[in-house]
Amino acid sequence: QDTYTCQYNQSMIENAKNEWANEHDLTEGTPSWEDLTPYLDDNMILVCPSGGTYTIGSLQEPVSCSVDGHTIEQAPAWDEEDQGAEADTGDTEVVEEAGVE
């Protein structure tokens, strides 16, 4: 559960980075927590539940966590069975609905 929460937090930070960049018409740069908090729920700095430290990174870099295994790439939006269904049918609408549960 901690891994999932951490990955979710990282995706929220990524979204905040994108909103910050869009609002300031930026394609380069590295935002600070102060820059991002207005785009996060309740203006709060997110914390890894396992005690890891988040590195925001530049706009060209993904957010990362210092805890091994807490990477966004390891948080699929759906399970492997659904991924196979998407590849076979190309029906992304069904896959998106399945991932929302």
Secondary structure, DSSP 8 states (H G I E B T S, - for coil): -HHHHHHHHHHHHHHHHHHHHHHTT-SS----HHHHGGGSGGG-----TTS--EE---TTS--EESSTT--GGG--SS-HHHHHHHHHH--HHHHHHHHH-
